[in-house]
Amino acid sequence: MGMNRLAVLVLMGCFAAPALADNPACQRKSAEIERQMEDAREAGNSNRIRGLEKALSQVKENCTDTALIADKKKDIVDQQKGIDEILEEIQKKQSEGRIDKTRKLERKLQRERDELEVLKGELRDIES
């Protein structure tokens, strides 16, 4: 990374710090992006670095804990809707006697339920 680009990122961080100070979940999100940037630097992945720089800039400019919480709650609702649809499909396949499809859907259901638990954990982390 060139010195000019590094200087710009440092200056952006200085101006964004007060806004992030009032949003601890956004601070954590920003720190995670910075950690991923370091990993990408170590791996020499310049495309990933550019994408993460853009993401970090957007977080510093626009992130609020309230918005993060709302987005995560929406993700949870969407995930639950997907689970409900799978449950309906399982009932349908059971009534048709399609045991093979039922088993496949039950495995998918478990993956979706696991993902729902991950999302709920992320929400708890954001809210804490």
FIMAR-789707 format. One record per residue (C-alpha): residue number from 1; x, y, z; residue in one letter. Coordinates in nm, 2 decimals. Layout:
<recs>
<NUM <X Y Z> A>
...
</recs>
This chain:
<recs>
<1 <0.00 0.00 0.00> M>
<2 <0.14 0.34 -0.09> G>
<3 <0.21 0.60 0.17> M>
<4 <-0.06 0.83 0.04> N>
<5 <-0.32 0.56 0.07> R>
<6 <-0.20 0.48 0.42> L>
<7 <-0.21 0.84 0.52> A>
<8 <-0.57 0.87 0.39> V>
<9 <-0.68 0.57 0.59> L>
<10 <-0.52 0.71 0.90> V>
<11 <-0.69 1.04 0.85> L>
<12 <-1.02 0.87 0.79> M>
<13 <-0.98 0.68 1.11> G>
<14 <-0.92 1.00 1.30> C>
<15 <-1.23 1.16 1.18> F>
<16 <-1.45 0.85 1.22> A>
<17 <-1.32 0.77 1.57> A>
<18 <-1.56 1.00 1.75> P>
<19 <-1.86 0.86 1.57> A>
<20 <-1.76 0.50 1.64> L>
<21 <-1.70 0.59 2.01> A>
<22 <-2.08 0.61 2.05> D>
<23 <-2.13 0.28 1.87> N>
<24 <-1.94 0.00 2.04> P>
<25 <-2.08 -0.27 1.80> A>
<26 <-1.96 -0.06 1.51> C>
<27 <-1.62 -0.04 1.67> Q>
<28 <-1.60 -0.42 1.69> R>
<29 <-1.71 -0.45 1.33> K>
<30 <-1.45 -0.20 1.23> S>
<31 <-1.18 -0.39 1.43> A>
<32 <-1.28 -0.72 1.26> E>
<33 <-1.25 -0.56 0.92> I>
<34 <-0.91 -0.43 1.01> E>
<35 <-0.81 -0.78 1.13> R>
<36 <-0.92 -0.92 0.80> Q>
<37 <-0.72 -0.66 0.61> M>
<38 <-0.41 -0.76 0.80> E>
<39 <-0.47 -1.12 0.71> D>
<40 <-0.52 -1.02 0.34> A>
<41 <-0.20 -0.82 0.35> R>
<42 <-0.01 -1.12 0.49> E>
<43 <-0.15 -1.33 0.22> A>
<44 <-0.08 -1.07 -0.05> G>
<45 <-0.44 -1.06 -0.16> N>
<46 <-0.46 -0.70 -0.30> S>
<47 <-0.82 -0.75 -0.43> N>
<48 <-0.94 -0.85 -0.09> R>
<49 <-0.76 -0.55 0.07> I>
<50 <-0.93 -0.31 -0.17> R>
<51 <-1.27 -0.46 -0.09> G>
<52 <-1.21 -0.45 0.28> L>
<53 <-1.08 -0.09 0.26> E>
<54 <-1.41 0.01 0.10> K>
<55 <-1.61 -0.18 0.36> A>
<56 <-1.41 -0.02 0.64> L>
<57 <-1.47 0.32 0.49> S>
<58 <-1.85 0.26 0.47> Q>
<59 <-1.86 0.13 0.83> V>
<60 <-1.68 0.44 0.96> K>
<61 <-1.91 0.67 0.76> E>
<62 <-2.24 0.50 0.81> N>
<63 <-2.24 0.25 1.09> C>
<64 <-2.47 0.28 1.39> T>
<65 <-2.54 0.02 1.65> D>
<66 <-2.91 0.07 1.60> T>
<67 <-2.88 -0.01 1.23> A>
<68 <-2.66 -0.31 1.30> L>
<69 <-2.92 -0.45 1.54> I>
<70 <-3.21 -0.38 1.30> A>
<71 <-3.02 -0.56 1.02> D>
<72 <-2.94 -0.86 1.23> K>
<73 <-3.30 -0.88 1.35> K>
<74 <-3.41 -0.87 0.99> K>
<75 <-3.17 -1.15 0.91> D>
<76 <-3.31 -1.36 1.19> I>
<77 <-3.67 -1.30 1.07> V>
<78 <-3.57 -1.40 0.71> D>
<79 <-3.39 -1.71 0.84> Q>
<80 <-3.69 -1.81 1.04> Q>
<81 <-3.91 -1.77 0.73> K>
<82 <-3.68 -2.00 0.55> G>
<83 <-3.70 -2.26 0.83> I>
<84 <-4.08 -2.24 0.82> D>
<85 <-4.09 -2.30 0.45> E>
<86 <-3.87 -2.61 0.49> I>
<87 <-4.10 -2.74 0.76> L>
<88 <-4.39 -2.70 0.53> E>
<89 <-4.20 -2.88 0.26> E>
<90 <-4.12 -3.16 0.50> I>
<91 <-4.48 -3.21 0.58> Q>
<92 <-4.58 -3.21 0.22> K>
<93 <-4.31 -3.47 0.13> K>
<94 <-4.41 -3.68 0.43> Q>
<95 <-4.78 -3.68 0.32> S>
<96 <-4.66 -3.79 -0.03> E>
<97 <-4.45 -4.07 0.13> G>
<98 <-4.13 -3.93 0.00> R>
<99 <-3.89 -4.05 0.27> I>
<100 <-3.58 -3.98 0.06> D>
<101 <-3.68 -3.61 0.01> K>
<102 <-3.79 -3.58 0.38> T>
<103 <-3.45 -3.69 0.50> R>
<104 <-3.27 -3.45 0.27> K>
<105 <-3.50 -3.16 0.39> L>
<106 <-3.44 -3.26 0.75> E>
<107 <-3.06 -3.22 0.70> R>
<108 <-3.12 -2.89 0.53> K>
<109 <-3.35 -2.79 0.82> L>
<110 <-3.08 -2.86 1.07> Q>
<111 <-2.82 -2.65 0.88> R>
<112 <-3.07 -2.36 0.87> E>
<113 <-3.15 -2.39 1.24> R>
<114 <-2.77 -2.39 1.31> D>
<115 <-2.74 -2.07 1.11> E>
<116 <-3.03 -1.92 1.30> L>
<117 <-2.85 -1.99 1.63> E>
<118 <-2.54 -1.82 1.48> V>
<119 <-2.74 -1.51 1.39> L>
<120 <-2.90 -1.50 1.74> K>
<121 <-2.55 -1.52 1.89> G>
<122 <-2.43 -1.24 1.67> E>
<123 <-2.73 -1.03 1.78> L>
<124 <-2.65 -1.09 2.14> R>
<125 <-2.29 -0.98 2.07> D>
<126 <-2.40 -0.66 1.90> I>
<127 <-2.65 -0.58 2.18> E>
<128 <-2.39 -0.64 2.46> S>
</recs>
